[in-house]
Amino acid sequence: MGKVIAYEHMTLDGVMQAPARPDEDTRDGFALGGWAVAGSDPAMAQDVGRATPRRGGLLLGRRTYEDFFEIWPKRGDNPFTNALNNQHKYVVSTTLEEPLPWVNSTLLRGDAAQAVAQLKAELDGDLVVLGSGQLLRSLMPHHLVDEYQLMIHPLVLGSGQRLFERGVPCARFQLVHSQMTGTGVIMATYQEPVGQ
């Protein structure tokens, strides 16, 4: 059985919405997109290797999947494009239909927690979640997220969707890795203790 690993950029006040581009996610009038770009650092690129799925794949919500599909396949000169194209992508959605447009994509239907629990039990490798806040928050009450690899940016936005919204279950985590970049971003890996 593999693990579900959330790999997320977030601010000090917990915002995870639209870290990469101003137009990435403007839901609820969010106008501060692209906030993570200033914190980019070579150490972060090296750290991405720790989040690369080990024979499992990517686990994405519909919104993140569609956003990635609009951007990455068109960037042929980028090594991240090849990695995303070659990686198997499992997409949780109640509205998408098969066949999915991006190569190596599988649609997970039905209840998100049940579908992910079954997939997690069947796979030997890990599933890495990028973005997909709504999906993560649907998995948290069922303790299906085993590890959080967080890039915590020294920034407070005051608005935007948060990774840990009001109502997520109480949980205590164990810090298993941390590193600070030259731009002040703290890269921290937390695991939920077994049996919690």
MOWO-V516792 format. One record per backbone hydrogen bond with DSSP energy under -0.5 kcal/mol. NH is the residue of the N-H (numbers start at 0). CO is the residue of the C=O. E is the energy in kcal/mol with one decimal. If there is no record, write none. Layout:
# MOWO-V516792
<<NH	CO	E> <NH	CO	E>>
This chain:
# MOWO-V516792
<<1	119	-1.2> <1	122	-0.9> <4	2	-0.6> <4	126	-3.1> <5	3	-0.5> <5	146	-3.1> <6	4	-0.6> <6	128	-2.9> <7	5	-0.6> <7	148	-2.1> <9	150	-2.7> <10	14	-1.8> <11	152	-0.7> <11	154	-2.4> <12	154	-0.7> <13	10	-2.0> <15	160	-2.9> <16	160	-1.2> <18	15	-0.6> <23	20	-1.3> <28	25	-1.4> <29	26	-1.6> <33	17	-2.6> <33	20	-0.6> <34	17	-0.7> <34	31	-0.6> <35	18	-1.9> <36	18	-0.6> <36	33	-1.2> <38	35	-1.2> <39	36	-1.8> <43	40	-1.4> <44	40	-1.1> <45	41	-1.8> <46	42	-1.8> <47	43	-1.3> <48	45	-0.9> <49	46	-1.6> <50	46	-0.6> <50	47	-1.3> <51	47	-0.8> <51	48	-0.5> <54	52	-1.2> <56	125	-1.8> <57	87	-3.2> <58	127	-2.6> <59	57	-0.5> <59	89	-2.9> <61	91	-1.0> <64	60	-2.6> <65	61	-2.7> <66	62	-2.1> <67	63	-3.0> <68	64	-2.5> <69	65	-1.6> <70	66	-1.1> <71	67	-2.5> <73	70	-0.9> <74	71	-1.9> <75	73	-0.9> <77	74	-1.7> <80	77	-1.1> <81	77	-1.0> <82	78	-1.9> <83	79	-2.5> <84	80	-2.8> <85	81	-2.5> <86	82	-1.7> <88	103	-3.3> <89	57	-3.4> <89	87	-0.5> <90	88	-0.5> <90	105	-3.0> <91	59	-2.6> <91	89	-0.5> <92	90	-0.6> <92	107	-1.6> <104	101	-0.5> <105	88	-2.9> <107	90	-3.5> <108	106	-0.6> <114	110	-2.7> <115	111	-2.7> <116	112	-2.5> <117	113	-2.2> <118	114	-2.3> <119	115	-3.1> <120	116	-1.8> <121	117	-1.6> <122	118	-2.1> <125	53	-0.7> <126	2	-3.2> <127	56	-2.4> <127	125	-0.5> <128	4	-3.3> <128	126	-0.5> <129	58	-0.6> <129	127	-0.5> <130	6	-0.7> <135	131	-2.5> <136	132	-2.6> <137	133	-1.3> <138	134	-1.2> <138	135	-0.7> <139	135	-2.0> <140	136	-0.6> <141	138	-1.3> <142	139	-2.1> <143	138	-1.5> <145	3	-1.7> <145	143	-0.7> <146	3	-1.7> <147	189	-3.1> <148	5	-3.7> <148	146	-0.5> <149	147	-0.8> <149	187	-3.1> <150	7	-2.9> <151	149	-0.7> <151	185	-3.2> <152	9	-3.0> <152	150	-0.8> <154	152	-2.6> <162	13	-2.0> <164	162	-0.9> <167	164	-1.7> <173	190	-3.0> <175	188	-2.9> <176	188	-1.1> <178	186	-1.8> <180	184	-2.6> <183	180	-1.5> <185	151	-2.4> <186	178	-3.6> <186	184	-0.6> <187	149	-2.7> <187	185	-0.7> <188	176	-2.9> <189	147	-2.7> <189	187	-0.5> <190	173	-2.5> <191	145	-1.6> <192	171	-0.8> <192	190	-0.6> <195	192	-1.2>>
